[in-house]
């Protein structure tokens, strides 16, 4: 998963209040929040006050992170997380990341002769764009006569022009959000035209989905979710294979060293890692030995959870973070 969305958290100085609230509403949520507030020993009143309205918002689950009187991130979760409130040097993001699942920037496209519906997942809430036909005619007819072939050729040219407009929209969105995947369904000939006119970067990311039309989204969404799950499984397996073939670093100490050097492409984690490490203010300043950090110029190392420190270092070096049961300890896939 990419960690772009949590990077702004680390642009602020800690300590942080990290609060996870379950699926309660009304008076029960009020009671829950009061109990959580009492657990934030050491938090300043301005930060607690800033959290209160966010904590009372109804949702299946809430993950909140605040510091210095401001809520830096508020996430509604589909499933209720366990209840937790901690005041710590870094935000405790691992439970949120594990429940949120892999964040794959992608496009969902349903294309036909009249244009397309393009939904963007990445860089915020999903955004839907309709690319409308600008050229006519759209339908072939059995008129017969000497002009039939010319009319059909004009229709084909119209379909292709509309596919060009859709391709331009997709190329722009891929450039803007860095999409990993483009899932395409719709009318077969329009899909063929679209694939022909996409830029190389976009075309390499296309995965065709069997079902889907702009009039019926039901089966399309099911097919898309399965395609995403399959893609994520393949991606996770590829990363694990790369790690094993290159004998990549294993264990917090070795992975931390590689992160400090900016050599990590992806961190592979078995889940939460509460074991302690030492950190500095810099995003990649973490080590299992405080003396090692002092040698790197950190005057006063601070103790923190390993998973929180690793998440910060990954986010600040554009490394991905993947959770997998196939590793027993944290591991890294190296860029070089």
C-alpha positions as CSV (number, residue, x, y, z in Angstrom):
1,X,0.0,0.0,0.0
2,X,1.1,3.5,-0.7
3,X,1.3,5.8,2.3
4,X,0.9,9.2,0.7
5,X,-2.3,9.9,2.6
6,X,-0.5,9.7,6.0
7,X,2.6,11.6,5.0
8,X,1.1,15.0,6.2
9,X,0.9,13.5,9.7
10,X,4.7,13.6,10.0
11,X,5.0,17.2,8.9
12,X,3.9,18.1,12.4
13,X,5.9,17.6,15.6
14,X,4.5,15.2,18.2
15,X,3.5,13.9,20.6
16,X,0.2,12.6,19.1
17,X,-3.1,11.5,20.4
18,X,-4.2,8.3,18.5
19,X,-7.8,7.3,19.2
20,X,-9.7,4.3,17.9
21,X,-13.4,4.3,18.5
22,X,-15.9,1.5,18.0
23,X,-19.3,1.4,16.4
24,X,-21.4,3.3,18.9
25,X,-23.8,6.2,18.6
26,X,-25.5,8.8,20.8
27,X,-25.1,8.5,24.6
28,X,-23.0,5.3,24.2
29,X,-20.5,7.1,22.0
30,X,-20.3,10.0,24.5
31,X,-19.5,7.5,27.3
32,X,-17.0,5.8,25.1
33,X,-15.2,9.1,24.2
34,X,-15.1,10.2,27.9
35,X,-13.3,6.9,28.7
36,X,-10.9,7.3,25.8
37,X,-10.2,10.9,26.9
38,X,-9.2,9.8,30.4
39,X,-6.7,7.4,28.9
40,X,-4.8,10.2,27.1
41,X,-2.6,10.9,30.0
42,X,-0.3,13.8,29.2
43,X,-2.3,15.2,26.3
44,X,-2.9,19.0,26.3
45,X,-6.5,20.3,26.7
46,X,-6.4,22.0,23.3
47,X,-5.8,18.7,21.5
48,X,-8.4,16.9,23.6
49,X,-11.0,19.6,22.7
50,X,-10.1,19.4,19.0
51,X,-10.7,15.6,19.1
52,X,-14.1,15.8,20.8
53,X,-16.4,16.7,17.8
54,X,-14.7,14.2,15.6
55,X,-14.9,11.5,18.2
56,X,-18.7,12.0,18.5
57,X,-19.3,11.6,14.8
58,X,-21.3,8.4,14.0
59,X,-19.5,5.8,12.0
60,X,-18.8,2.1,12.1
61,X,-15.4,2.9,13.4
62,X,-13.2,6.0,13.8
63,X,-9.4,6.5,13.7
64,X,-8.3,9.9,14.9
65,X,-4.9,11.5,15.2
66,X,-4.3,14.9,16.7
67,X,-1.5,17.1,18.0
68,X,-0.9,20.7,19.2
69,X,-4.6,21.4,19.3
70,X,-5.4,20.2,15.8
71,X,-6.8,17.0,14.3
72,X,-4.3,16.0,11.7
73,X,-6.3,13.0,10.3
74,X,-9.8,11.6,10.8
75,X,-10.7,8.3,9.1
76,X,-14.1,6.5,9.1
77,X,-13.5,2.8,8.9
78,X,-15.9,0.2,7.5
79,X,-15.3,-2.2,10.4
80,X,-15.1,-1.1,14.0
81,X,-11.5,-1.3,15.3
82,X,-10.7,-2.2,18.9
83,X,-10.9,0.7,21.3
84,X,-7.7,2.4,22.0
85,X,-6.4,5.8,23.1
86,X,-2.7,6.5,23.3
87,X,-0.5,9.6,23.7
88,X,2.9,8.8,22.1
89,X,5.8,10.4,20.1
90,X,4.4,9.2,16.8
91,X,0.8,8.5,15.6
92,X,-0.1,4.8,16.1
93,X,-1.4,4.2,12.5
94,X,-0.9,0.4,12.2
95,X,-4.5,-0.7,13.3
96,X,-6.0,1.8,10.8
97,X,-3.7,0.7,8.0
98,X,-4.5,-3.0,8.6
99,X,-8.2,-2.4,8.6
100,X,-8.1,0.1,5.7
101,X,-6.5,-2.5,3.5
102,X,-4.2,-1.9,0.5
103,X,-4.7,1.5,-1.0
104,X,-4.4,0.9,-4.7
105,X,-4.8,4.0,-6.9
106,X,-6.9,2.9,-9.8
107,X,-9.5,3.8,-12.4
108,X,-12.8,2.1,-13.1
109,X,-14.0,2.7,-16.7
110,X,-17.2,1.7,-18.5
111,X,-16.9,2.7,-22.1
112,X,-19.4,2.7,-25.0
113,X,-19.9,4.4,-28.3
114,X,-21.1,7.6,-26.6
115,X,-18.2,8.1,-24.3
116,X,-17.4,6.6,-20.9
117,X,-17.9,6.8,-17.1
118,X,-14.6,7.1,-15.4
119,X,-14.3,6.7,-11.6
120,X,-11.0,7.7,-9.9
121,X,-9.9,5.9,-6.7
122,X,-6.9,7.7,-5.3
123,X,-5.9,11.0,-3.9
124,X,-9.1,11.5,-1.8
125,X,-12.7,10.3,-2.1
126,X,-13.8,8.5,-5.3
127,X,-14.5,10.9,-8.1
128,X,-16.7,10.1,-11.1
129,X,-16.4,11.8,-14.5
130,X,-18.7,11.4,-17.5
131,X,-17.0,11.8,-20.9
132,X,-19.8,12.6,-23.3
133,X,-19.9,12.0,-27.0
134,X,-19.0,15.1,-29.0
135,X,-19.5,13.5,-32.5
136,X,-22.5,11.9,-34.2
137,X,-23.9,9.6,-35.6
138,X,-23.5,6.8,-33.0
139,X,-25.8,4.1,-34.4
140,X,-25.5,1.9,-37.5
141,X,-28.6,1.3,-39.5
142,X,-29.6,-1.0,-42.3
143,X,-30.6,1.7,-44.7
144,X,-29.2,0.0,-47.7
145,X,-28.4,1.8,-50.9
146,X,-25.2,3.3,-52.3
147,X,-24.5,5.4,-49.2
148,X,-24.7,2.5,-46.7
149,X,-20.9,1.8,-46.5
150,X,-20.1,5.5,-46.3
151,X,-22.6,5.9,-43.4
152,X,-21.2,2.9,-41.5
153,X,-17.7,4.3,-42.0
154,X,-18.8,7.6,-40.5
155,X,-20.3,5.8,-37.5
156,X,-17.0,3.9,-36.9
157,X,-15.0,7.1,-37.2
158,X,-17.4,8.7,-34.6
159,X,-16.9,5.8,-32.2
160,X,-13.1,6.1,-32.5
161,X,-13.2,9.9,-32.0
162,X,-15.2,9.4,-28.8
163,X,-12.7,6.7,-27.6
164,X,-9.9,9.2,-28.2
165,X,-11.6,11.6,-25.8
166,X,-11.9,8.9,-23.2
167,X,-8.3,7.9,-23.7
168,X,-7.2,11.5,-23.1
169,X,-9.2,11.7,-19.8
170,X,-7.7,8.4,-18.6
171,X,-4.1,9.4,-19.5
172,X,-4.6,12.6,-17.5
173,X,-6.0,10.8,-14.5
174,X,-3.2,8.3,-14.5
175,X,-0.6,11.1,-14.7
176,X,-2.3,12.9,-11.8
177,X,-2.8,10.1,-9.3
178,X,-0.2,7.6,-10.5
179,X,-2.8,4.8,-11.0
180,X,-1.5,1.2,-10.7
181,X,-4.5,-0.3,-12.4
182,X,-7.2,0.6,-15.0
183,X,-10.2,-1.7,-14.9
184,X,-12.2,-1.4,-18.2
185,X,-15.6,-2.8,-19.1
186,X,-18.2,-1.9,-21.8
187,X,-18.8,-2.3,-25.5
188,X,-16.2,-4.5,-27.2
189,X,-15.3,-2.3,-30.1
190,X,-15.1,0.8,-28.0
191,X,-12.8,-1.0,-25.6
192,X,-10.6,-1.9,-28.6
193,X,-10.5,1.7,-29.8
194,X,-9.7,2.9,-26.3
195,X,-6.8,0.5,-25.8
196,X,-5.4,1.6,-29.2
197,X,-5.4,5.3,-28.3
198,X,-4.2,5.1,-24.6
199,X,-0.7,6.3,-23.9
200,X,1.9,3.5,-23.2
201,X,1.9,4.2,-19.4
202,X,-1.9,3.8,-19.3
203,X,-2.1,0.8,-21.7
204,X,0.3,-1.2,-19.6
205,X,-2.0,-0.9,-16.6
206,X,-5.3,-2.0,-18.3
207,X,-7.2,-5.0,-17.1
208,X,-10.3,-5.9,-19.0
209,X,-13.4,-6.8,-17.0
210,X,-16.0,-9.0,-18.6
211,X,-19.3,-7.5,-17.4
212,X,-20.4,-3.9,-17.1
213,X,-22.5,-1.2,-18.7
214,X,-23.4,2.4,-17.8
215,X,-27.0,1.2,-17.2
216,X,-26.0,-1.7,-14.9
217,X,-23.2,-1.3,-12.4
218,X,-24.0,-4.3,-10.2
219,X,-22.0,-7.1,-11.8
220,X,-19.3,-4.7,-12.9
221,X,-18.6,-3.7,-9.3
222,X,-18.4,-7.4,-8.2
223,X,-16.0,-8.2,-11.1
224,X,-13.9,-5.2,-10.2
225,X,-13.6,-6.1,-6.6
226,X,-12.5,-9.6,-7.5
227,X,-10.0,-8.3,-10.1
228,X,-8.5,-6.0,-7.5
229,X,-8.2,-8.8,-4.9
230,X,-6.5,-11.0,-7.5
231,X,-4.2,-8.2,-8.5
232,X,-3.2,-7.5,-4.9
233,X,-2.6,-11.2,-4.2
234,X,-0.3,-11.3,-7.3
235,X,1.5,-8.1,-6.3
236,X,2.1,-9.3,-2.7
237,X,3.4,-12.6,-4.0
238,X,5.7,-10.8,-6.5
239,X,7.1,-8.6,-3.7
240,X,7.7,-11.7,-1.5
241,X,9.5,-13.5,-4.3
242,X,11.7,-10.4,-5.0
243,X,12.6,-10.3,-1.4
244,X,13.5,-13.9,-1.2
245,X,15.5,-14.0,-4.5
246,X,17.6,-11.0,-3.4
247,X,17.9,-12.2,0.2
248,X,16.5,-8.8,1.4
249,X,16.9,-7.5,4.9
250,X,14.9,-9.2,7.7
251,X,14.3,-7.8,11.2
252,X,13.7,-4.3,12.5
253,X,17.4,-3.4,12.8
254,X,18.3,-4.3,9.2
255,X,15.1,-2.9,7.7
256,X,15.6,0.3,9.7
257,X,19.1,0.6,8.3
258,X,17.9,0.2,4.7
259,X,15.1,2.8,5.3
260,X,17.6,5.3,6.6
261,X,19.6,4.8,3.4
262,X,16.5,5.3,1.2
263,X,16.9,1.9,-0.4
264,X,13.6,0.3,0.5
265,X,10.9,-0.2,-2.2
266,X,8.4,-2.0,0.1
267,X,8.2,-3.0,3.7
268,X,6.6,-6.5,4.3
269,X,5.1,-6.7,7.8
270,X,3.3,-9.5,9.6
271,X,1.1,-7.0,11.4
272,X,1.5,-5.0,14.6
273,X,5.0,-4.7,16.0
274,X,4.8,-3.3,19.5
275,X,8.5,-4.0,20.3
276,X,10.4,-0.8,21.2
277,X,12.8,1.0,18.9
278,X,14.5,4.5,19.2
279,X,13.7,7.4,17.0
280,X,14.7,11.0,16.3
281,X,12.7,13.9,14.8
282,X,13.8,13.0,11.3
283,X,11.5,10.7,9.3
284,X,14.1,8.0,8.8
285,X,15.8,8.3,12.2
286,X,15.1,4.9,13.8
287,X,17.2,2.2,15.3
288,X,17.1,-0.7,17.8
289,X,20.1,0.8,19.6
290,X,19.9,4.5,20.8
291,X,23.7,4.7,20.5
292,X,23.4,4.0,16.8
293,X,21.1,7.0,16.4
294,X,23.5,9.2,18.4
295,X,26.2,8.2,15.9
296,X,23.9,9.5,13.2
297,X,23.6,12.9,15.0
298,X,20.5,12.4,17.1
299,X,21.2,14.0,20.5
300,X,18.2,12.7,22.4
301,X,16.7,9.5,21.0
302,X,13.1,8.7,22.0
303,X,11.6,5.3,22.6
304,X,8.6,4.3,20.3
305,X,6.8,1.3,18.9
306,X,8.6,-0.4,16.0
307,X,5.5,-0.4,13.7
308,X,4.8,3.3,14.2
309,X,8.5,4.2,13.5
310,X,8.6,1.9,10.4
311,X,5.4,3.4,9.0
312,X,6.8,6.9,9.3
313,X,10.1,6.0,7.6
314,X,8.2,4.2,4.8
315,X,5.9,7.1,4.2
316,X,8.7,9.7,4.2
317,X,10.8,7.7,1.7
318,X,7.9,6.8,-0.7
319,X,8.2,3.1,0.3
320,X,5.2,0.9,0.1
321,X,3.9,-1.0,3.2
322,X,2.3,-4.5,2.8
323,X,0.8,-6.7,5.4
324,X,1.3,-10.5,4.9
325,X,1.1,-13.7,6.9
326,X,4.0,-15.0,4.8
327,X,6.6,-13.2,6.8
328,X,7.3,-13.9,10.5
329,X,9.3,-10.7,11.1
330,X,9.4,-7.4,9.2
331,X,11.3,-7.6,5.9
332,X,12.1,-5.3,3.0
333,X,12.2,-5.4,-0.7
334,X,15.1,-3.2,-1.9
335,X,15.2,-0.7,-4.7
336,X,18.8,-1.5,-5.4
